[in-house]
Amino acid sequence: MKLDRKVAIITGAAAGIGEASARLFAREGARLVLVDLEKEPLEKLTSELEALSRVVLDIAGDISAPSVCESVIDRTMARFGRLDVLFNNAGIVLSGTLVECTEEDWQKTMDVNLKSMYLLCRGAVPVMGAHGGGSIINMSSVAGPTGVANRGAYSVSKAGVLGLTKSLAMDFIKEGIRVNCICPGTVDTPSLRKRIANSPDPKEAHKAFLARQPMGRLGLPEEIAALALFLASDDSKYMTGQAILVDGGMKL
Ligand SMILES: NC(=O)c1ccc[n+]([C@@H]2O[C@H](COP(=O)([O-])OP(=O)(O)OC[C@H]3O[C@@H](n4cnc5c(N)ncnc54)[C@H](O)[C@@H]3O)[C@@H](O)[C@H]2O)c1
């Protein structure tokens, strides 16, 4: 197993890419700390994984709050005494250009998509370093390196994730901490389905999402989880500071 007995935190674990990663990491032997805003689906996933004899600690909370991030690291250390993998996956998408974006939406996007990563990395780096290192995986998007129309604040936050990733990778390489980020294209998850359902013409919106896919289909959460597993495991131990596009050829 690729993550045998490794301790891994996954944020946004109750749905979509986070959930697929939790299931895959569990199959690969990880001991998991699953974090999400949504208590009910989080507890349901935890019970399901525990029924398969997996070790899981679930923490319900908003990762944009410093107290929640501190408690995630403290409770991980109290339960497992070490931390090997931090997958900063949780994020939100608010549509609109920067001119349309309210200060409140700007702040919320930065707090959830970027500040949470700073807070969790700040707590994780010393404890990872104390045990010889680890792997941090940050969730960006194709919107990070290339920008995406009508996603102003989101694109800025995901570009910030690239900066955060490279900065941490350079500063903590000697501690054995690798930091990489994932830039998915359009992935079929609950958040995407909700955005399509809430658009003025959901059928047209779905068609438009498909039309920009060179492979003629959306990505699957499991296809992103597979990359997260590679980055979490020793298979990628010579890699750090990288942003990897997994987008079905969207940005060729
Ligand atoms: N789906 C896509 O097409 C796509 C594309 C590129 C990047 N991404 C990124 O991948 C990540 C996961 O996306 P997804 O589509 O699986 O999303 P999703 O909405 O399906 O799942 C995200 C999970 O994160 C949780 N969450 C949201 N805000 C939180 C907070 N403040 N604190 C704790 N938990 C919180 C939600 O409750 C949810 O369970 C996000 O960072 C997203 O920006 C997604």
The ligand as a MOL file (V3000), in Angstrom:
LIG
                    3D

  0  0  0     0  0            999 V3000
M  V30 BEGIN CTAB
M  V30 COUNTS 44 48 0 0 0
M  V30 BEGIN ATOM
M  V30 1 N -14.8210 20.6220 -9.6590 0
M  V30 2 C -14.0360 21.2910 -10.4770 0
M  V30 3 O -14.3160 21.4130 -11.6760 0
M  V30 4 C -12.7430 21.9090 -9.9770 0
M  V30 5 C -11.8440 22.3990 -10.9060 0
M  V30 6 C -10.6440 22.9690 -10.4730 0
M  V30 7 C -10.3830 23.0530 -9.1140 0
M  V30 8 N -11.2830 22.5590 -8.2280 0 CHG=1
M  V30 9 C -10.9540 22.6980 -6.8030 0
M  V30 10 O -10.9940 21.4360 -6.1710 0
M  V30 11 C -11.3780 21.5760 -4.8070 0
M  V30 12 C -12.5290 20.6460 -4.4940 0
M  V30 13 O -13.5900 20.9680 -5.3900 0
M  V30 14 P -14.8960 20.0650 -5.5770 0
M  V30 15 O -15.4170 20.3940 -6.9180 0
M  V30 16 O -14.6070 18.6670 -5.1860 0 CHG=-1
M  V30 17 O -15.8520 20.8030 -4.5270 0
M  V30 18 P -17.1450 20.3040 -3.7410 0
M  V30 19 O -17.9190 21.5400 -3.4180 0
M  V30 20 O -17.8350 19.2170 -4.4700 0
M  V30 21 O -16.5090 19.7850 -2.3750 0
M  V30 22 C -15.8080 20.6950 -1.5870 0
M  V30 23 C -15.9680 20.3290 -0.1090 0
M  V30 24 O -15.2970 21.3550 0.6270 0
M  V30 25 C -16.0980 21.7230 1.7330 0
M  V30 26 N -15.8050 23.0970 2.1210 0
M  V30 27 C -16.0890 24.2310 1.4310 0
M  V30 28 N -15.7130 25.3040 2.1360 0
M  V30 29 C -15.1800 24.8420 3.2950 0
M  V30 30 C -14.6530 25.4790 4.4430 0
M  V30 31 N -14.6060 26.8080 4.5520 0
M  V30 32 N -14.2000 24.7100 5.4600 0
M  V30 33 C -14.2590 23.3580 5.3740 0
M  V30 34 N -14.7730 22.7080 4.3080 0
M  V30 35 C -15.2300 23.4350 3.2900 0
M  V30 36 C -17.5290 21.5660 1.2280 0
M  V30 37 O -18.4490 21.4140 2.3140 0
M  V30 38 C -17.4280 20.3170 0.3530 0
M  V30 39 O -17.7030 19.1440 1.0770 0
M  V30 40 C -11.6920 23.0630 -4.6280 0
M  V30 41 O -10.5700 23.7290 -4.0800 0
M  V30 42 C -11.9490 23.5500 -6.0380 0
M  V30 43 O -11.6920 24.9230 -6.2050 0
M  V30 44 C -12.4580 21.9830 -8.6140 0
M  V30 END ATOM
M  V30 BEGIN BOND
M  V30 1 1 1 2
M  V30 2 2 2 3
M  V30 3 1 2 4
M  V30 4 1 4 5
M  V30 5 2 4 44
M  V30 6 2 5 6
M  V30 7 1 6 7
M  V30 8 2 7 8
M  V30 9 1 8 9
M  V30 10 1 8 44
M  V30 11 1 9 10
M  V30 12 1 9 42
M  V30 13 1 10 11
M  V30 14 1 11 12
M  V30 15 1 11 40
M  V30 16 1 12 13
M  V30 17 1 13 14
M  V30 18 2 14 15
M  V30 19 1 14 16
M  V30 20 1 14 17
M  V30 21 1 17 18
M  V30 22 2 18 19
M  V30 23 1 18 20
M  V30 24 1 18 21
M  V30 25 1 21 22
M  V30 26 1 22 23
M  V30 27 1 23 24
M  V30 28 1 23 38
M  V30 29 1 24 25
M  V30 30 1 25 26
M  V30 31 1 25 36
M  V30 32 1 26 27
M  V30 33 1 26 35
M  V30 34 2 27 28
M  V30 35 1 28 29
M  V30 36 1 29 30
M  V30 37 2 29 35
M  V30 38 1 30 31
M  V30 39 2 30 32
M  V30 40 1 32 33
M  V30 41 2 33 34
M  V30 42 1 34 35
M  V30 43 1 36 37
M  V30 44 1 36 38
M  V30 45 1 38 39
M  V30 46 1 40 41
M  V30 47 1 40 42
M  V30 48 1 42 43
M  V30 END BOND
M  V30 END CTAB
M  END
